Amino acid sequence: MIFTPTREAALEKLDIFIEESLNNYSTKRNYDYGPENRSNTSCLSPYITHGVLSESEIIKKALNKYSYSKIEKFIQEVLWRTYWKGWLERRPTVWTSYVNDFNSLISKYKNDETYNKVINSESSIECMNDWVSELKETGYLHNHTRMIFASIWIFTLKLPWQLGAGLFLKYLFDGDPASNTLSWRWVGGIQTKGKHYIAQNWNIEKFTNGKYLNVELNESPECLVEEISHEPIEPVMINADFKLFKDLIIFENTLYPELIDFINENFKQITVIMSESSDDYDTISENLLNFKAKLIMNFLSKINKDISINILKIEQLQDFKDTNLCAIYPQIGKNLNYMKSKELDFNYLYKKIDIISNKYCKKGYFGFKKNINTILKAL
C-alpha cells in the first residue's frame, strides 16, 4: 500500500485500475485481501479527498473504456463522497455535534482499558488489532473492513462511535469529514434511523478470504439512539467574483488540478493552509501530515515562479481577520470549523460538481442516485 503524493502517481494509479481491474470491480470490490493486494479496488480515495483527482475526470476516463451500465456501481461509489459532502452541508450541526462529543469523550476515555487496548492493537480481537496496525502503517483500510471495524467498535466493544471516527481521521489518508462521520453514524444506526450495520462471522470470514474465523461478536445489537435532531438548512453556494482579487487562499483538501491554470492566469499571491492545529480533535498523524505536505509541494511546483506563495498552519489564518480575500471553499470540516470559531469570513469559490449536486443531497442516497445521469450531463 503505497500512495505516492503526486498527481502524476494518482493518474497512473487511475489508468492502471481502469485497464486491469475496473471490469471486475462490482463483483470483487467488497473483498479485503490485505494491504499487499488491493487490485480489486481503485485506492484513489486519498487523492480524491485532497482534490488531486476529481470525481468528474475519474468517471470520464472510466466511461471512455466502458459503458455506463457496465461500470454503474463504480460511478455510484465515486459519487458517494459527493453525496455525503452535500448532505453534511445541509446539516452542519451534525459535524459540530460530533466535534463537541469527541472533545468530551477523549478526556473521559483517556485511561479506559478497552479503548487503549484497541488503539494499541492489544485487544482480544485479532482482526481489530491487525486493522489498527494497518491503519497506522499504511494510512488506509478497505472500505468494507471499515464498516466491520466500526460495527465491532460500537456494538461488541461498546466504545463511543465518535472516538472510532476520530481514530480514522487521525490516520486515514482519505479521511474526509463528511464520509467518515456519516459512515460511522450509519453503522451505528443514527444516520438512517433504525438501520445499523451488524458485523457477523460469516461476513468477516467471507470477505477477508477466510483469514479471520470465529470472532467473538455481539451479532444482535440494538441501534444507537441520538437524542438531538439536526434541522436542515439551504446552503448558499454562489461563486465570488474572483476578478476582484489578486490573492487566493487554498486548503490542503482543495488541491484541484484545474486551479493551476486558473491561479497562473489570475492571481499574484496564493496562501496554502495546512491542517495542523493544537485543537485535540484536529490532531493528525505524522504520516498523514507528511502526505499532505508533499501533495501541496507537488501542487505548488506547477505554479508560475512569479507568483508569491505562502504555506501556513490553520492557526495562522487569524492574521487574515477583517481582510477581504478570496478562498476556495474547504467544505464542512476542521478547516471551516476553525474559521467560524475565529469569526473569519472569506469570499468563496465552489467546486462545480458540489454546486450542481447539492440540491440532490436533501435526503437519502436513493434520491441522489436517481439523478446521477443529470449531474454527469451538467458536468
N, C-alpha and C positions, 0 to 999 in steps of 0.2 A: 504494500500500500504506500505508494509514493505520489505525493501531489507536488509536482514542480511548480513553484509560484510564478508562472509567466503565462501570458495569453497564448503565446506560441505553443506551450505544452498543453494548454487547455484545448486548443483547436486540434492538435494532434490526437489527443485522447478522444475527442468527439468523432473525428474521422475514423479512427480505428474501431470504435464501438459501432458506428453505423455500418461499416464494411463487414465486420466479423461477428457481431453479436445481436444487433437490433432485430434481426429476423426471428430470433427465438426469445425475445425479451418477455413477451406476455406469458409464456409457459414456464420460464426459468427464473423470473425476477424475484420470487419470494424465497429462493433457496440461499442459505448462507453457507458457503463452502469454506469460510475462513478468510483471513486477510491475505493469504497467499494466492487466492483465486477469486477475483471479483469480476471476471469476464462476463458474467451473466447480468451485470448491472452497469450503468454508464459511469458511475463515480464522478459525475460532473458537478454535483451539488456544491462543493466548496468554491468552485469558480462562479456558479450562478449566484450564490449568496453574496459575493463581493462585487457582482456586476461585470466580472471579466468576460463571461459568456452571457448572452441574452437569450431569453426564452424563445424569442421570435427567430433568431438565427439558428438555434438548435433545431426547431421544428421545421424551418425552411430547408435546411440541409437534409434532414431525415426524409422529408417529402420529395426531395429530388431523387431519392433512392427507392422509396416505397410509396404505395398508395396510402391514402388516409385510412381506409378500412383495415389495412394490414398492420398499421402501427398506431391505431387509435388509442390503445391503452398507454403506450409510451407518451403520447401527446398529452393525455389526461394527467399523467403523473408529473410531467414537466410543469403543467399549469396549476397543480395543487398549491404550490408555493404562492403563485399569483393570487389564487383564491384566498388562501389564509391571510395574506397581507391585506387584501381588500376587506375581508371580514373584520379584521382587527382594527382597521382604520375607522370602521363604523361603530366599534365598541372599545374605545381606548381605555376605559376603566378596567377592562379585563387585564391589561398589561400592568397598570398601576397597582391593581389589587394583588397581582402575582408578586411584584417587586416588594410591596409592603409586607406581604406574608413571608416571603423569603428572608428578608432582613430580620424579621422577628424570630423565625424558626431556626435560622442558622446559629443564633446565640443559644437558643433553647436546647438544640441537639448537639452542641459542640462536644459534649462529653458522653453522648449516648453510645452505648456499646454496640448495638446493632448497626447504627449509622456508620460509625467509624470502622467497623469490620468490613462493611460492604465497600466503602470508598477506598479502602486499603487492600482490597482483594483478599480478605481474610475471613470471609463468611463461610457458612457451611454449605453454600450452594456453588458448586464448581463452575457452572456456566456463567453465573454472575461475576465470579472472580476473574474468569478469563475475559469477559466482556469489558470489565472496568480496566483491566490491564491493556486490552486492545485499544480502548478509547483513549487512554493516556499516551500510549506509544504511537498510535497512528493518526489520532485526531478524527477518527471515523468509526462508525458502526453501520452495519447493514440495516436498511430501513425496517424490515420485518423483525429483526432482532431488537431494534429499539422499542417496538411495541411489546414484545415479550418481556424485555428488560423492565419497562415501565410497569407492566402488569404485575410482575413478581415483586417489584419495589413497593407498589401500592398495596396489593392485596395479600401477598404472602409475608412480606417483611413488615408490613404495616407502617411504612415510613411516609411522611408527607410528600405528595407529588411535587410540591414546589421545590423541595431540596433535590429531587431527582432531575427536575428541569434545569435547576441551577448547575448541577454537576455536568450535564450535557453542554450547557452554554459555556462552561469554563474550558472545555476541551475540544468540542467538535469544530472542525474547520468549516463546516457548513451550518454552524449554529445560528439559525435565523430566529429572531424573537417571536415572530408570528407562528411559523411552522412548529417550532419547538414547544412553545407554551400551549398552543391549541391542540397539538397532538397528545401531550400529556393529559390535558383536560379531557380529551376524547377517550383515552384509555380508561381514565377514572370514572367516566360516566357523567361528567358535568358539562361537557361541550354539547353533546347530543343527550339531553336529559333522559336517563333511564336506559341508555345503551352504553355498555362498557366492553372493553376487550379483556377476555379471560385467557391467560396463558394456560395451556393444557399439555400434558406429557406427550400425547400423540403428535401434537403440533410441533413441539420442540424437537422431538425425535425425527420427524419427517423433514422439517425444513433446515435442520443442521446436518442432514445426511447421516443420521444415526450417531452423531458424536456424543450427544447427551441423552442419557436414559434414566427414567425413574426419578425425576427431580421431585423433591417433596414440595408440593404446591397446595395452595388454597384454590381449589377449582370450582367453588360455588360461592363466590363473594357477592355481597350487596354493592350496588353502585355508591360512589361517593355522593354527598349532597352538598350543594352550595347554598349558603344562607342568604347571600345578596343577589340582586339582579343587576344586569348591565343594560341600561337603556341605549338603544342605537341612536346615532347621530347621522346627519347627512354631510359628509366631508366636502369641503370646497377645494377643488383641485384645478386652479386656474394659473397658468404659467405667468410669471413676471415678465416684464419687457426687458430682456437681457441686454438690449442695446443701450440701456440707460446706465450700465455698469461696466467697469473695467476690471473689477476684482471678482473672483468666483471662489466660493468655498465648496469643497467636495469632501466626502467622507470615505472611510476605508471600505464601506459596503456600497459605494456608488462609483466604482471604477469602470464606468461604462465605456466600451471602445469607441462608441460614436461621439464621445466627448472630446477625443483627441483633436480632430479637425475643428470642432466647434470652439475649443479653447484656443487653438493656434490662430484662428481667424478673428476672434472677438475679444480676447482678454489680454491684459498686460501683467496680471498677477493672479496666481491661484494659491489657495491655502488648503492643505490636506489635513484632515483631522483624524488622528489615531484613536482607537478605542482603548484608552488607558486612563483609569481614574482611581482615586483612593476609596471610592464607594465599595462596600463589601460585595454587593451584588454584581458589581461591574468587573470584578477580578477575573482575568483570563489567564490561561496557562502560558508559559514562556514559549512553547512550541507554536501555539496559536498566534501569539503576538509577533513572533518571528515570521510566520507565514504571511500575516497581514502586511508587515513591514516590507517584505520582499515583493509582494504583489504591488504595493504602492511604488516602489522603486522601478519596477518594470513598467508601470503605467507612466511614470514621470520621465522615463528615458525617451519617450516618444513626443514629449512636449518641446516646442521650439526653444532654443537656448536663450533667446532674448526675452523670454517670459520669466518674471520673478516667481520663485517657488518657496513656500513656507510649509514645513511639516510640524504640526503642533499636537499636543495632547488635548483631549477633550476639555480638561480643566482650563486650558489657556484661552478657550473661547470667551471667557469673561472679559478679556481685553477688547472684544468687539461689541460690548454692550452699548446700546444707543447709537450704533453706526448703521448706515443704510447700505446693506450689502446683499448680494445675490448668492444663493446657495442651491445646490442640488438637494432635493428633499430626501432625507435619510430613512424615511418610514418610521413607524412607531417602534420604539426600542430604546436602548440605553442612551444613544446619542440625543435623540429628540427629548427623552425624559430629562436629561441633564439640562438641555437648553431651556425647557419650560421651568425647571426648578430655579434657574437663574434669570428668568424673565428675558431670555434672549429671543429676538424675533427677526427673521430674515425674509427676503423676497425669494420665494421658492420656484424652482423649475422641476417639473414632474416627469417621470418616465411615461412614455406614450402608452405602453401596454397597461399601466396602472390606471391611467385616466379612462381608457376605453373599457376596461373590465370591471371597474369599481361598481358600477350600477348593477352588475350581476352577482355581487357578493353580499346581498342583503340577507339571504337566508342560507339554506343548506347547499352542499356541493352539487346536488342533483340539478337544481335550477341553473347553476353556473355551467355545468356540463352541457346542458341543452343549448347553450349559447356559444360554445367554443368555436363553431364554424363562423358565427357572426364576428367574434373577436378576431379570429385569424384573417378574415377578409378585410376588416378595418385596419389591420396592421400592414 
